[in-house]
Amino acid sequence: MEDQIGKHVPLKQIVEGRKRKPQWLSYKAVKLVKNKLYAKYKNCKHPAYMQVARIADIEIRRSKRRFEIKLAANSKEDVKSFYVYVSSKRKVKPRVGPIVSESGDVVSSPSCIAGLLNDYFSKLLKKKSALR
């Protein structure tokens, strides 16, 4: 069976390519950053390089500000994109912490937590279906 699965089930190929640019990064800011990165001056203390870097940083800040203002203005109509952006800015990702099982043991491994939650909710669903 394993060799048949290996023959006939396609594998997902991971393509390592360029990363997507942030949503807020405008075309002008991209051009300025590339100009900053691939500057002729190897020394970052050179006045010409410092000027290009300063202009690029200012344009990045402007671009980000414009995007956030546009996002806030459209937040009533386009709620999903607003919440996607806000959740991407969160530092802490929500996680399920250690759970105390029915026997009183503290469970912290993700697979055991998933099993405990599955058992708990399946019992609740069985009780609800039995009441109907």
SELUM-652635 format. One record per residue: residue number from 0; chain; x, y, z of N, C-alpha, C, CB in turn. Coordinates in Angstrom, 1 decimal. Glycine has a CB too. Layout:
REM SELUM-652635
 pos unit  neast nnorth    nup caeast canorth   caup  ceast cnorth    cup cbeast cbnorth   cbup
 NUM    A      X      Y      Z      X       Y      Z      X      Y      Z      X       Y      Z
...
***
This chain:
REM SELUM-652635
 pos unit  neast nnorth    nup caeast canorth   caup  ceast cnorth    cup cbeast cbnorth   cbup
   0    A    0.8   -1.2    0.0    0.0     0.0    0.0    0.9    1.3    0.0   -0.9     0.0    1.2
   1    A    2.0    1.2    0.8    2.8     2.4    0.9    3.5    2.7   -0.5    3.9     2.1    1.9
   2    A    3.9    1.7   -1.2    4.5     2.0   -2.5    3.5    2.6   -3.5    5.1     0.7   -3.1
   3    A    2.2    2.1   -3.4    1.2     2.7   -4.2    0.9    4.2   -3.9   -0.1     1.9   -4.1
   4    A    0.9    4.5   -2.6    0.7     5.8   -2.2    1.9    6.7   -2.7    0.6     6.0   -0.6
   5    A    3.1    6.2   -2.6    4.3     6.9   -3.1    4.2    7.1   -4.6    5.5     6.2   -2.7
   6    A    3.6    6.2   -5.3    3.6     6.3   -6.8    2.5    7.3   -7.2    3.3     5.0   -7.4
   7    A    1.3    7.2   -6.6    0.2     7.9   -7.1   -0.3    9.2   -6.4   -1.0     7.0   -7.2
   8    A    0.2    9.4   -5.2   -0.2    10.6   -4.5    0.9   11.7   -4.7   -0.4    10.3   -2.9
   9    A    0.5   12.8   -5.3    1.5    13.8   -5.5    2.0   14.5   -4.2    1.0    14.9   -6.5
  10    A    3.2   14.9   -4.2    3.8    15.6   -3.0    3.8   17.1   -3.3    5.2    15.1   -2.7
  11    A    3.6   17.8   -2.3    3.6    19.3   -2.4    5.1   19.7   -2.6    2.9    20.0   -1.2
  12    A    5.4   20.4   -3.6    6.7    20.9   -3.8    6.9   22.3   -3.2    7.2    20.8   -5.3
  13    A    7.9   22.5   -2.4    8.1    23.8   -1.8    9.1   24.5   -2.7    8.6    23.7   -0.3
  14    A    8.6   25.6   -3.2    9.4    26.4   -4.1   10.0   27.6   -3.3    8.6    27.0   -5.3
  15    A   11.3   27.6   -3.2   12.0    28.7   -2.5   12.2   29.8   -3.5   13.3    28.3   -1.8
  16    A   11.5   30.9   -3.4   11.6    32.0   -4.3   11.7   33.3   -3.5   10.5    32.0   -5.3
  17    A   11.3   34.3   -4.2   11.3    35.6   -3.5   10.1   35.7   -2.6   11.3    36.7   -4.5
  18    A   10.2   36.4   -1.5    9.2    36.6   -0.6    8.2   37.7   -1.1    9.7    37.0    0.8
  19    A    7.0   37.6   -0.7    6.0    38.6   -1.1    6.3   39.9   -0.4    4.6    38.2   -0.9
  20    A    6.1   41.0   -1.0    6.3    42.3   -0.3    5.2   42.6    0.6    6.5    43.4   -1.4
  21    A    5.4   43.3    1.7    4.3    43.7    2.6    3.2   44.5    1.8    4.8    44.5    3.7
  22    A    2.0   44.4    2.3    0.9    45.0    1.6    1.1   46.5    1.5   -0.4    44.7    2.3
  23    A    1.6   47.1    2.5    1.7    48.5    2.6    2.9   49.1    1.8    1.9    49.0    4.0
  24    A    3.8   48.3    1.3    4.9    48.8    0.6    4.6   49.2   -0.9    6.0    47.7    0.5
  25    A    4.7   50.5   -1.2    4.3    51.0   -2.5    5.4   50.8   -3.5    4.0    52.5   -2.3
  26    A    5.1   51.0   -4.7    6.1    50.8   -5.8    7.3   51.8   -5.6    5.4    51.0   -7.2
  27    A    7.0   53.0   -5.3    8.0    54.0   -5.1    8.9   53.6   -3.9    7.4    55.4   -4.8
  28    A    8.4   53.1   -2.9    9.2    52.7   -1.7   10.1   51.5   -2.1    8.3    52.3   -0.5
  29    A    9.6   50.6   -2.9   10.4    49.5   -3.4   11.6   49.9   -4.2    9.5    48.5   -4.2
  30    A   11.3   50.9   -5.1   12.4    51.4   -5.9   13.5   52.1   -5.1   11.8    52.4   -7.0
  31    A   13.0   52.8   -4.1   14.0    53.5   -3.2   14.8   52.5   -2.4   13.3    54.5   -2.3
  32    A   14.1   51.5   -1.9   14.9    50.5   -1.1   15.9   49.8   -1.9   13.9    49.5   -0.5
  33    A   15.5   49.4   -3.2   16.5    48.8   -4.1   17.6   49.7   -4.4   15.8    48.3   -5.4
  34    A   17.4   51.0   -4.5   18.4    51.9   -4.8   19.3   52.0   -3.6   17.8    53.3   -5.1
  35    A   18.7   51.9   -2.4   19.5    52.0   -1.1   20.3   50.7   -1.0   18.5    52.1    0.1
  36    A   19.7   49.6   -1.3   20.4    48.3   -1.1   21.6   48.1   -2.1   19.5    47.1   -1.2
  37    A   21.3   48.5   -3.3   22.3    48.2   -4.3   23.1   49.5   -4.7   21.7    47.6   -5.5
  38    A   23.3   50.3   -3.7   24.0    51.5   -3.9   25.4   51.3   -4.4   23.9    52.4   -2.7
  39    A   26.0   52.2   -5.1   27.3    52.1   -5.6   28.3   52.2   -4.4   27.6    53.2   -6.6
  40    A   27.9   52.9   -3.3   28.8    53.1   -2.2   28.8   52.0   -1.2   28.4    54.4   -1.5
  41    A   29.9   51.4   -1.0   30.0    50.2   -0.1   30.0   50.7    1.3   31.3    49.4   -0.4
  42    A   30.4   51.9    1.5   30.5    52.5    2.9   29.2   53.1    3.3   31.6    53.5    3.0
  43    A   28.6   52.6    4.3   27.3    53.1    4.8   27.4   54.5    5.4   26.6    52.1    5.7
  44    A   28.6   55.0    5.7   28.8    56.3    6.2   29.0   57.3    5.2   30.0    56.3    7.2
  45    A   29.0   56.9    3.9   29.2    57.9    2.8   27.9   58.8    2.7   29.4    57.1    1.5
  46    A   28.1   60.1    2.5   27.0    61.0    2.6   26.0   60.7    1.5   27.5    62.5    2.3
  47    A   26.4   60.3    0.3   25.4    60.0   -0.7   24.5   58.8   -0.4   26.1    59.7   -2.1
  48    A   25.1   57.8    0.2   24.4    56.6    0.7   23.5   57.0    1.8   25.4    55.5    1.1
  49    A   23.9   57.8    2.7   23.1    58.2    3.9   21.9   59.0    3.4   23.9    59.0    4.9
  50    A   22.0   59.8    2.4   20.9    60.6    1.8   19.9   59.6    1.2   21.4    61.6    0.8
  51    A   20.4   58.7    0.4   19.4    57.7   -0.2   18.7   56.9    0.8   20.2    56.8   -1.2
  52    A   19.4   56.4    1.8   18.8    55.6    2.9   17.8   56.4    3.7   19.9    55.1    3.9
  53    A   18.0   57.7    3.9   17.1    58.5    4.6   15.8   58.7    3.8   17.7    59.9    5.0
  54    A   16.0   59.0    2.5   14.8    59.1    1.6   14.0   57.9    1.6   15.3    59.6    0.2
  55    A   14.7   56.7    1.5   14.0    55.4    1.5   13.2   55.2    2.8   15.0    54.3    1.2
  56    A   13.8   55.5    3.9   13.1    55.3    5.2   11.9   56.2    5.3   14.1    55.6    6.3
  57    A   12.0   57.4    4.8   10.9    58.4    4.9    9.8   57.8    4.0   11.3    59.8    4.4
  58    A   10.1   57.4    2.8    9.0    56.9    1.9    8.4   55.6    2.5    9.6    56.6    0.5
  59    A    9.1   54.7    3.1    8.6    53.5    3.7    7.6   53.9    4.8    9.7    52.6    4.3
  60    A    7.9   54.9    5.7    7.0    55.4    6.7    5.8   56.0    6.1    7.7    56.4    7.6
  61    A    5.9   56.8    5.0    4.8    57.4    4.4    3.8   56.3    3.8    5.2    58.4    3.3
  62    A    4.5   55.3    3.2    3.7    54.3    2.5    2.9   53.5    3.6    4.6    53.3    1.8
  63    A    3.5   53.2    4.7    2.9    52.5    5.7    1.7   53.3    6.3    3.9    52.1    6.9
  64    A    2.0   54.5    6.5    0.9    55.4    7.1   -0.3   55.5    6.1    1.5    56.8    7.3
  65    A    0.0   55.7    4.8   -1.1    55.8    3.8   -1.9   54.5    3.8   -0.5    56.0    2.4
  66    A   -1.2   53.3    3.9   -1.9    52.1    3.9   -2.8   51.9    5.1   -1.0    50.9    3.8
  67    A   -2.3   52.3    6.3   -3.1    52.2    7.5   -4.3   53.2    7.5   -2.2    52.4    8.7
  68    A   -4.1   54.3    7.0   -5.2    55.3    6.9   -6.3   54.8    5.9   -4.7    56.7    6.4
  69    A   -5.9   54.2    4.8   -6.8    53.6    3.8   -7.5   52.4    4.5   -6.1    53.2    2.6
  70    A   -6.8   51.6    5.2   -7.4    50.5    5.9   -8.4   50.9    6.9   -6.3    49.6    6.5
  71    A   -8.1   51.9    7.7   -9.0    52.4    8.7  -10.3   53.0    8.0   -8.4    53.5    9.6
  72    A  -10.1   53.7    6.9  -11.3    54.3    6.2  -12.2   53.3    5.7  -10.8    55.2    5.1
  73    A  -11.6   52.1    5.2  -12.5    51.1    4.6  -12.8   50.0    5.6  -11.7    50.5    3.4
  74    A  -12.5   50.2    6.9  -12.7    49.1    7.9  -14.2   48.7    8.0  -12.2    49.5    9.2
  75    A  -15.1   49.6    7.8  -16.6    49.3    7.9  -17.0   48.4    6.8  -17.4    50.6    7.9
  76    A  -16.5   48.6    5.6  -16.9    47.8    4.4  -16.1   46.5    4.3  -16.8    48.6    3.1
  77    A  -14.8   46.6    4.6  -13.9    45.5    4.5  -13.3   45.1    5.8  -12.7    45.9    3.5
  78    A  -14.1   44.5    6.6  -13.8    44.1    8.0  -12.7   43.0    8.0  -15.0    43.6    8.7
  79    A  -12.7   42.1    7.1  -11.8    41.0    7.1  -10.4   41.5    6.9  -12.1    40.0    5.9
  80    A  -10.1   42.4    6.0   -8.7    42.8    5.7   -8.2   43.6    6.9   -8.6    43.7    4.5
  81    A   -9.1   44.3    7.6   -8.8    45.1    8.8   -8.3   44.1    9.9   -9.9    45.9    9.3
  82    A   -9.1   43.1   10.2   -8.7    42.1   11.2   -7.5   41.3   10.8   -9.9    41.2   11.5
  83    A   -7.3   41.0    9.6   -6.1    40.3    9.1   -4.9   41.1    9.4   -6.2    39.9    7.6
  84    A   -4.9   42.4    9.1   -3.8    43.3    9.4   -3.5   43.4   10.9   -4.0    44.6    8.8
  85    A   -4.6   43.6   11.7   -4.4    43.7   13.1   -3.9   42.5   13.7   -5.8    44.1   13.8
  86    A   -4.3   41.3   13.3   -3.8    40.1   13.9   -2.4   39.8   13.4   -4.7    38.9   13.5
  87    A   -2.0   40.3   12.3   -0.6    40.2   11.9    0.4   41.0   12.7   -0.4    40.5   10.4
  88    A   -0.1   42.0   13.3    0.7    42.9   14.2    0.8   42.5   15.6    0.1    44.3   14.1
  89    A    0.0   41.4   16.0    0.1    41.0   17.4    1.4   40.3   17.6   -1.0    40.0   17.6
  90    A    2.0   40.5   18.8    3.3    39.9   19.1    3.1   38.5   19.7    4.0    40.7   20.2
  91    A    2.0   38.3   20.4    1.7    37.0   21.0    0.6   36.3   20.3    1.3    37.2   22.5
  92    A    0.9   35.0   19.9   -0.1    34.2   19.2   -0.9   33.5   20.3    0.6    33.2   18.2
  93    A   -2.2   33.4   20.1   -3.0    32.7   21.1   -2.7   31.2   21.1   -4.5    33.0   20.9
  94    A   -2.5   30.6   22.3   -2.3    29.2   22.4   -3.1   28.6   23.6   -0.7    28.9   22.6
  95    A   -3.3   27.3   23.5   -4.0    26.6   24.5   -2.9   26.2   25.5   -4.9    25.4   24.0
  96    A   -3.0   26.6   26.7   -2.0    26.2   27.7   -2.2   24.8   28.3   -2.0    27.2   28.8
  97    A   -1.4   24.5   29.4   -1.6    23.2   30.0   -3.0   23.1   30.5   -0.5    23.1   31.1
  98    A   -3.5   21.8   30.4   -4.9    21.5   30.8   -4.8   20.4   31.9   -5.8    21.1   29.6
  99    A   -5.7   20.6   32.9   -5.8    19.5   33.9   -6.8   18.5   33.4   -6.2    20.2   35.3
 100    A   -6.4   17.2   33.4   -7.3    16.2   32.9   -8.3   15.8   34.0   -6.6    15.0   32.4
 101    A   -9.3   14.9   33.7  -10.3    14.5   34.7   -9.6   13.8   35.8  -11.3    13.6   34.0
 102    A   -8.5   13.1   35.6   -7.8    12.4   36.7   -7.0   13.3   37.6   -6.9    11.3   36.1
 103    A   -6.8   14.6   37.2   -6.1    15.5   37.9   -4.6   15.8   37.5   -6.0    15.1   39.4
 104    A   -4.3   15.1   36.4   -2.9    15.3   35.8   -2.9   16.5   35.0   -2.5    14.0   35.0
 105    A   -1.7   17.2   35.0   -1.5    18.4   34.1   -0.9   17.9   32.8   -0.6    19.5   34.8
 106    A   -1.6   18.2   31.7   -1.2    17.8   30.4   -0.7   19.0   29.6   -2.4    17.1   29.6
 107    A    0.5   18.9   29.0    1.0    20.0   28.3    1.4   19.7   26.9    2.2    20.6   29.0
 108    A    1.4   18.5   26.5    1.8    18.1   25.1    0.6   18.4   24.2    2.3    16.7   24.9
 109    A    0.9   19.0   23.0   -0.2    19.4   22.1   -1.1   18.2   21.7    0.3    20.0   20.9
 110    A   -0.6   17.1   21.5   -1.4    15.9   21.0   -2.3   15.5   22.2   -0.5    14.8   20.5
 111    A   -1.8   15.5   23.4   -2.7    15.1   24.5   -3.7   16.1   24.8   -1.8    14.9   25.8
 112    A   -3.4   17.4   24.7   -4.4    18.4   24.8   -5.5   18.3   23.8   -3.7    19.8   24.8
 113    A   -5.1   18.0   22.6   -6.1    17.8   21.5   -7.0   16.7   21.8   -5.4    17.7   20.1
 114    A   -6.4   15.6   22.3   -7.2    14.4   22.6   -8.2   14.7   23.7   -6.3    13.3   23.0
 115    A   -7.8   15.4   24.8   -8.6    15.7   25.9   -9.8   16.7   25.4   -7.8    16.4   27.0
 116    A   -9.5   17.7   24.6  -10.5    18.6   24.1  -11.5   17.8   23.2   -9.9    19.8   23.4
 117    A  -11.0   16.9   22.4  -11.8    16.1   21.5  -12.8   15.3   22.3  -11.0    15.2   20.6
 118    A  -12.3   14.6   23.4  -13.1    13.8   24.2  -14.2   14.6   24.9  -12.3    13.1   25.3
 119    A  -13.8   15.8   25.4  -14.7    16.7   26.1  -15.9   17.2   25.2  -14.0    17.9   26.7
 120    A  -15.5   17.7   24.0  -16.5    18.2   23.1  -17.4   17.1   22.5  -15.9    19.0   22.1
 121    A  -16.8   15.9   22.3  -17.6    14.8   21.8  -18.6   14.4   22.8  -16.7    13.6   21.4
 122    A  -18.3   14.4   24.1  -19.3    14.1   25.2  -20.4   15.2   25.2  -18.6    14.1   26.6
 123    A  -20.0   16.4   25.0  -21.0    17.5   25.0  -22.0   17.3   23.8  -20.4    18.9   25.0
 124    A  -21.4   17.0   22.7  -22.3    16.8   21.5  -23.2   15.6   21.7  -21.4    16.7   20.2
 125    A  -22.7   14.6   22.3  -23.5    13.4   22.5  -24.7   13.7   23.5  -22.7    12.2   23.1
 126    A  -24.4   14.5   24.5  -25.4    14.9   25.5  -26.5   15.8   24.8  -24.8    15.7   26.7
 127    A  -26.1   16.7   23.9  -27.0    17.5   23.2  -27.9   16.7   22.3  -26.3    18.6   22.4
 128    A  -27.3   15.8   21.6  -28.1    15.0   20.7  -29.0   14.0   21.4  -27.2    14.1   19.7
 129    A  -28.7   13.6   22.6  -29.5    12.7   23.4  -30.7   13.5   24.0  -28.7    12.1   24.6
 130    A  -30.5   14.8   24.3  -31.6    15.7   24.8  -32.6   16.0   23.7  -31.0    17.0   25.3
 131    A  -32.3   15.9   22.5  -33.2    16.3   21.4  -34.1   15.2   21.1  -32.5    16.7   20.2
***
